[in-house]
Amino acid sequence: MPSALITETAVSLLGADAVRLGTPAESVEGVVPRVIVEPASAEAVGRLLEWANREKLCVLVRGAGTKMGWGAPPRQIDILMSTTRLNAVVAHRHGDLTATIQAGATLGDVNRALAQHGQWIPLDAPSAERATIGGLVATNDSGPRRHRYGAPRDLIIGVEFARADGRLAKGGGIVVKNVAGYDLPRLLTGSFGSLGVIITATFKLYPLTAASRTLVVEPSSAAHLGELAVKLSASHLTPTALEFATHPLRLILRFESIEASVAQQSETASKLLAENGYEARTLSGSAEEQFWQDHARLANDDRGALLKVSVLPTELGEMLMVIERLAGTRGYVAVGRAGAGVFLLRITEDVQLQKRVIDGLRDALQIGRGSAVVVKCSPDLRTHVDVWGPIGDALSLMKAVKQQFDPAGILSPGRGPGGL
């Protein structure tokens, strides 16, 4: 279908102020969208998808664009759907500790609104100030506080979305409870926009904390770091974050609660670390906040290839030694969740080294025990590696789910694992 006809029809469905032609500046991995639309309601999203599905037009959804480089490059983009105008906090049930939020709202704006009642969504993924609710759910992205609060799939309790055929559907609820049936909120979480367009998401909330303290130690080796992380995870301590980073190698604990609890937990953690031969550096106040800002920047650096690596927490130290053997002592930076075994790996050298590290990592990770997914990389590296890596038996199930939700294959075609 010619771009002019796509534009004309989109204008008739959404209005002239919600439609514009795509430009090279808004390309996704070099693919320029033919038309960009900004629907302002769930019904408008449904109308557009119903028509796109009928005409077999490829649709890609964008929030703030902080994760558009994730996944495989799109085959084509007939329509780039922006959620910019879907940016409201629909309901804040502060008595129930839940909130329903439109997909285009940024996490920063949402948490400032929720803070008026002393509550928040405890997600602190990279670019959290700009990242949208829909983008966080679609990628299941998380940050250091995942150790205590979990990822988006652990916090989401309800979702409203538009199916590929334009019909609006809901799953889950607005209160925290156990329900039987198909768990649509969790199914859509991490689906990279390939199953439906998220309109709103409902989350369970947590109270804002009054005090915070961070402990930092520098283990002598990756093996010691892994051992310490396992011991801390097995203890009675309840940190909100159990992180690690390299260059220099360090293990980081953060405690957030009332002041008395933070002081007691920090003291107990310091004693446990001392028993293992390490003296902890304690941070609070402005020095602590600056430390966490610097820690977050390690994940936001644009140099080199960026991978999301998942391993069993008990195998973290061993995997870091594998990475150093493959990349050399200065060819990489790793930062992430020591307690969960999930971290970002940046390979800073040339494409051939990047490929060698990726191949070596995937050889070392057995299917079902870990993964190494390329999050961002150069077009040159994409020609040498599959960004998703081995998937195993799960691919057939993924294809079946995709067929059920999007039989025409119009939503994010080719972006998912195995070319879904």
N, C-alpha and C positions, 0 to 999 in steps of 0.2 A: 504494500500500500504506500503511495507517495506521502512524503512528509507533510505536504500541504493539506492532504485530506485528513491525515491524523490530527493535525492542528485544528482544522475546521471542526471536526467531530468533537474533539476534546473541549473546544470553546463552547459548543452547543450544550455539552453536558455539565461543564463546570463554570463557565463564564470567562470572558476575555482576560480578566485580571489574574486568573489562576493558571494560565497557559503561556508558555514561551518556547521559542526554539532553543535547542541545545547548542552549546558552544564548545570549542576545544578546551577552554578553561575549566569546564565541568566534566571532562572526560573521565572515565573509570578505566584505569590500566590501559590507556590509549584508545578506548572505544568511546566515541562521542555519541551521547544520546540524541535521538532525532527530535524529541519533544520532551519538555520538562513541565510537569503539572504539580500544583499545590492545592489539593482538595482541602476544604475547610470543615468537612463533616464526615461521619461514618457513611451516611447515605451517598455522598458524593464519591467516596472511595468505591462503594459497591457498584454504582452506576458505571464508573470508568472500567472497573474490572470485568463487569458483565460484557461490555462492548469489546474490550481487549481480548477476552477469552473467545468470544465469537469470531473475531477476526484473526486469531492466532498471533497477536502482537506480544512481543517480549517486554515484560515489566520488571524493573529493578527499583527497589525502595531505598530511599536515603533519608537519614535523620540529619545529624550535623556533619556527616561525612568523615568522622574520625576513624572509621573502620572499613572504608570502601576499598582499601587495598588488601583486605583479608580475603582469602579464598582464591580460587582460580579466576583468571580474567573472564569477563562475560563474553559470550559469543557475539551478541548484538544487544543494543538497547533501543527498542522502539519508543518506550516511554520510561522516563525516570520520574518516579513519584516521590516528591518531597513531603515529609510530614511536618514541615515548618509551622503550618497553621493549626495543627492539632496539638496544642501546647498547654492545655489547661489542667489544673488539679480539679478533677471532677467532683470528688468528695473526700473529705478528711474526717473519718470517724475516730476522733482522738480518744473517745471513751473505750472503743474496741481495739485501738492500736492498729488500724488499717487505713489505707488510702487508695483511691482509684485515680489513675493519672493517664492522660493522653500520651500517645507514643512520641510525639514531637517535643515534649517538654524536656528541658535539660535537667540533669540530676542536680546541678548546683542550684538552679531556681527552685526546684521542688523542695530540696532540703531546707532552703531559706524559708519557704512558706510553712513547712511542717514544724520548723523550729519555734514558731510562734506559740506552739503548744508543747514545746520541750521534747519533740520527737523527730525521728529521721529514718530514712532508708539507709542502712549501714553498708553501702557499697562505695568503694573508693578505688575504682579501676583507673588506669592511666587516662588522662584527659577527662577526668570525672566532671570538671566544671562545664565542659562543652558537650560531653556525650549525652545522647538522648535516652529516654526510658526505653523506647522501641529498639534502639541499637544495642543497649545493654542486654535486653532480653534476647534479641535475635542472635547475639554472639555468646551469651552466657559469660560475659566478661566480668572479672572481679579484681580485687586488689588485696593488700595486706590483711585487712580485717576479715577476709574469707575464713581465716583460722577459727574465729569465734562465731561469726554470723552466717557463714556459707556464701555461696554464689547466688546469682539471680534465681536459679531454679529452686533454691532452698527458701527463698523469700516470697516468691510469687504464689498467690493463692487463687487468682482469677484472671481471666483474659476475655476481651471482646475482639474479634478479628473479622476481616472480610475474606471469604473463601475466594479461590481463583475464579469461580463462576459469578462472583459479585454478591452472593448471599452473605448476610451478616450472621454471625454465630457467637455463642458465649460458652465458656467452660469455667469450672471452678465456682467460687462464690465471693462474698464480700466479708466473711468472717473466717477466723481460723478454726477449722474443724477437719476431721477425717471424713472423706466421702468415697463411695464406691463408684466404679465406672472408669471411663476413658479420661486420663489426666491430660486434658488439652493444654493447660498452662505450661506444664513441664515439657510436653511434646513440642510446643512452639519455641520453647526456650532452647537456644543453640541451633535453630533450624536455618539460620542465615536467610530468612525471608523466602524460603523455597516452598513453604506449605500454606502461607496465608499472609495477609497484611495486618499487623497488629494495630488496633485502634486504641484500646486502653488496656492497662495492666493494673491489677490490684495486688498490693503488697502488705505483708505484715510489717509493722513498724517496731522500733525500739526507742526507749527513752534516751535522751542525750546524757552523756556522762559528765560528772562534775570535775573529775581529776584524771590526770594521765602521767605515766612515767615510763621511760624506755631504758632498757639495759642493752649494752653492746659489748660483745666479747669477740676476740680475734683468735679463733682456733689455729693450731699449728699446721693443720692439714685438712683436706677435704674429708678424709676418713674420720677424723676427730669431730669435724662439724656434723657429719651425719650421725655419729654416735650421740653427741650432745643433744641434737634435735629429737632423737628417739627417746632419750631419757626425760627430756622436758615434756614431751607429749604424753609420756606414761605417768608423769607425776600428777599431783593433785592441783597443780597451778592452773589458772584459767586466763591466760593472756588473750587479748583480742588479736594480736599478731605474733606469729613466730616466723620470722623472715630470715633470709640469708642474702648475701651479695658477695661478689668477688672483687679483687683488685682494689683494696686489700680484702682478703677473705674474712668475713665477719658473720656472726649470728646475732639476731636482733629479737628482743622480746618487748612487747608493749602491753602495759596493764592500764585499763581504763574502767573506772567505777567511782565510788565515793572515796574520799581521801583516805579514810582508815583502811579500807580494803586494798587500795593501791599501795600504800606504805607496807602493809603486812605481806602482800604478794611479792613485792619487789625485794624485801628483805629475805624471804624464803628462797626466791630464785637466786639471789646473790650467794646464799650459803650453799645451795646445790651446785652452782657453778664453781665455787671455791673448792668444794669437795672433789671436783674433777680437775683441779689445777688451773682454773682461770679466774682472773679478777675482772669483774664487770665494771664498765663505765656507765654511770647513771646520768640520764638526761631528763630535764623537765623544763617547763616554761618555753621561752622563745628559742632556746638552744635545741630543745626537742622538736619544735615545729620546723625549724630550719633543717634539722637532720632528715625529717620525713619528706620535706620538699625536695631535698637533694636525692633522696632514695627514689622518689617517684620519677625524677628526671632520667635516671638510668634506663627506665623502660621507654621513655619518650624520645630517646636519641634516634635520629634518622639514618645514622651511618650503618652500612653493611646490611646483612640479611638478618631478619628477626624471626626466631622460631618460638613456638609454645611447646614446651616439653613436659610430659607427664610421666612420672615414674612412681613406683611404690615408695612411700616415705622411708622405709627401711633400706632402700637401695640408692638414696640420694647421694651419699658420699661416694659410692662406687661409680655412679654415673658422672659425677663431676670429675673424677679421675680419668674416665674414658674421654671426656670432652677435652681435658688438658692434653692428653696424649695425642688426640687428633688435631687440635688447633694450635698447640704450643702455649706457652705460659702467657703470651700477650695478644693472642689472636682472637680473644673472645671476652665477653662480659656476661655474667649470669646473675639474675636477681629474681627472687620470688618466694613462694610459700614453702618453707622448710618443713612445716608440719603436715602439709598436704601433698608434697612431692610434685607441685606444679610450679613451673618457673619459665621466665622469658630468657632466651639465649640469643645474644647478638654476636654474630661472627663478623669481625671487622676487616678481614683481609680480602684477597681477590676471589673471583668467582670459583676458580678451581679448588681453592681451599674450602670455600663454603660448601661446594658439592661433596668434597671428601668428608667433611665433618658430618653433613646430613646423612650421607650413605652409611658412614661408620656408626652413627647413632642409631639409625634404623636397624642395622644389623645386630646391634647390641640389645635392642629392645624387642623382646618377644611379644607377638600379638596377644593382646589381653593383659599385658603387664606394663604397658607404657606406649607412648607415641611421641613423634616429633613432627609437628605441623608447621609449615612455613607460613608465617603471618604476613610479612612484608619482604620483598626482595626486588632485585633488578629484573627487567625483561630478559636479560641474558641468562640469569640463573633459572628462570622459569622454563627455558628451553631445555635445560639439563635435568631437572628434577620434577616429580609430581609434588605439588604443594601439600597434599594431604598425606601421602605415604600409604603404606599397606593398611587395608581396612579389615580384611578377613571376612568371616561369614556374615558380618553385619550388613554388608552392602546389599544383599538380596532383600533383607528386611527394609532397608532404607528405600530401595526402589519400589517396593510394594506400598509403603506409606506415601511416597511421592505420587504414585499412580492414583491412590485413593483421593488425595487432597487436590492434586493438580494434574488431571489426566491429559490435558492439552500441553502441559509443560511450558506455561507462559511465565512463571514466577522464577526469577533469577536462574534462567537455564544455563547449565554448565558450571555454575559457581560451586556446587556442592561436591562432596566426595564421589569419586568415580564418575564425574561428569554429570551428576544429577542436575 
